[in-house]
Amino acid sequence: RELHDEVLPNLYFKNVLKNNFSLIVVLLSFLCQSCTKNLTLSNVVYQNDFNRSSTKNIVTFDYYGATKDKIFYFNGSKVLGPFNNAGADFNISDIPEHNVLELSFDLYTHDNWEGNKPTQNGIPDLFVVKYDGNPRFLTTFSSNNQYKQSFPEWFPQGSNPALGNSIRNDLPGRCAWRDRKNGTAIYKIVQQFAHTNKTFQLTLSDALQPFNSECEKSWSIDNIKITAFKYY
């Protein structure tokens, strides 16, 4: 009797498992799908801090056409630049399946940027970001307290204090303001946008005033990173 009482529950439990095995498999499958349904995949498709002098995928240019690689030392490390009425194309290919790209980089504004200062031709100290040839962000920066800047808004809507939203503004200038401890400001630019193509071209450029005034004002970039996200 004791043996019967011990074996019977075990047999009953085994029969329950056997009869409900399919149901258990379905439940486990559902739970696994629930865990992965909202999973986000990410891939860093481009990253460069320029300390290895890498200019792969980069084409620099000025008003007259393509230029030689522009990398120089600033504040103890290498950056891409300096630029004045010039810029750079970043050409990315073989991007994994994705539906969003995120761009981030550090922008250094050197010397005497004058933000929204009126000019004879109506063009201020513009900084321009393009995606695949299309303007996606046009703004101004000011390191001169006499003039407002548009950043972090689009020009001409923004009218913000000089150096507003900079993450650092105590670095020496590059040329005209090289003896000033507040001659360079750093801004962190971060943007996310819908994108699905396998290729992407980022263009960074400017329309600094007056033309060909590189010692008076210029810019460079560092720590650029482009990440592809797949949101399910």
N, C-alpha and C positions, 0 to 999 in steps of 0.2 A: 504493500500500500504506500509505504514511504517512497519507494522508487517510482510508483505510478504518479504520485503527487508532484514529484520533482520533474519527471519527463514531460508530463502533459502541458504545463505552461510553456516549456521550451518549444514543443511542437506547434503550439498555437501561435507563438510569436513568429516562428519561421514561416507558417502558412500566411500570416498577415503580411509579412515582408514580401513573400512570393506573389501574392495576389495584388499587391499595391506597388510593385516595383515600377511599372510604367508611370503611375501617378507621381512617384517620387522623382523619377527622371525628368518629367515635365516640369515639376516644381523647381528643381535645381536649375534647369535650363532657363526658366523664367527669371530666377534670381540672378543668374549670371548676366542675362541680357539687361536687366535693370541696372546692374552695376556698371555696365559699359555703354549704356544708351547715350549718356551725356558726356562721354569721354572726349576731351580735346587733345588733338595731336599737335605738336609744335616741332619745327625744324629751323635752326639758325642757318639761313642760306647765304649770308654774307656777314663778315665781321672783320674789322681792321682798326688797329690802334696806331698803325704806321711806324711802329718802332723797328720793324724789320725791313723798312723801306719798300714794302710790297705795294705795287701799283697795278697788279693784275686786275682786269675788269674795269680800270679807270682810264678815262680820256680827259685830260685837262685842256682848256682852251681859253683864249682871250678874244678881244674884239676882232682880231685879224685872222683867227683860225686856231688850229691845234697847237699846243705848246709842249715843251719837254716836261717830264715829271716834276712836280712841285712838292717837295717835302723838305721841311726845315726844322731846326731845333727851336723850341720855345718853352720856357719855364721848365727846362730840364728833360724834355721828352720831344719826340718827333711828332709833327702834325702835318696835315695836308694844306698847302697854301704857300705864301700869302696870295690872296686874290683881290683884284680891284678891276671892275668892269670885265670880269672873267668868271670862270667856274669850272665845274667838273661833271662828267657823266659817269654814272656807275651802272654797268651793264651786267645783269644777273640772268643766268639761263639754267635750264634743267631744274626748275623749282618743283618739288614734290607736290602732289595733289593738295590743294588748299582752297580756302574761300576768303581768307583775310591775311593781309600783310601788316606787320608792325615795323615802323622805322624809328630809330632813335640815334641821335648823335649830339656831340657837344659842339656848339658854335662859339668861336672866339671872335669877338669884335674888337679890333685893335685901333687905338688912337681916337681921333676926333669924329665919331659918327654924330650926325646932326638931325636924326629922326625925321620929323615932319616939317622941317624948315622949308619955307616957300623958296622956289627957285625960278629962274626966268623961263625954263622949259617946262615947268610944272611937275618935274620928276624929283622926288625926294631921295634919300638914301635907302633905296629899296633892296630887300633881300628876297629872292625868289626860289620857291621849291616847285619842281615839275615832276609829275608821274607820267611816264610814257609820252613825253612831249607836251602834256597839258598842264597849265598852271594850276597848282593845288593850294598854294599858300603864298601870298604877297604881303610883306609886312615891313616895318621900319624899326630901327634901333637907334637909341641916342645915348651917348656918353657925355653929353653936354647939357647941363641943367637949364640952359636957355630954351631948349627945344623938347617938346613932347615926342613920345614914340608910339607907334601903333601896337607893337607886340604887347600882349599875346593875341591881339586881334588882327584882322585884316586891315590893310590900308585901303581907304582913308578913314574907316570907322573909328579906330582906336585913337585915344588921346590920353596916354598914360605917362607917368613920370619917367624921366631918364633913368636907365639901368633897372627899371621895374621888372620883377620876376627873374632877374639874373641869379644864378646860383653862386656866383663869386664875382667880385669887381675890384679886387685889391691887387691885381697883377700889374706889372709895368707895361707900358706901351711897347709896340714893336719898332716904331720909327720916330714919328714926330713927338710922341709922348713917352718915349722910352725912359725918361728920367722921372716919370710920375708913377707912384705906387698904385694909382687907380687908372692906369692907361689902357687896360684890357679887361673886358667883362666876358664871362662865360654863361651861356644859356643852354639849357637842356631842352632839345626839341624831340618830342615824342608824338607820333601820329599813327593811328590805326585806320585801315580803309579796306573796303571790299576789293578782292582781286582773285582771279582764277587762272590767268594765263601762266604758261610755263616760263615766260620771260618777263623781265621787268627792267625798265630804265629809270633811274633816279637822276635828276639834274638839279644841281645847286648852282645859283649864279646871283649876280647883283646888278644894280644900276647906280652905283655910288656917284655922288656929285661933289666936285666937278669931275669930268672925265679925266682919266689918267692921273689920279692923285694918290698913288699907292702909298707914299710916305705919310700923307695926311690921314688916310683911313684905309683899312683893309680888313680881311677876315680869313680865318682858317678853321678847319674842323678836325675833330678827334673822336675816337671811340664810336665809330659808326657801326650799327648793327641792324640787320634786316632779318626778321623772323617770320616764317610762314606758319599759319594756324589752320587746322582743319576742324571746324566746329560741326558736330553731328546733330 
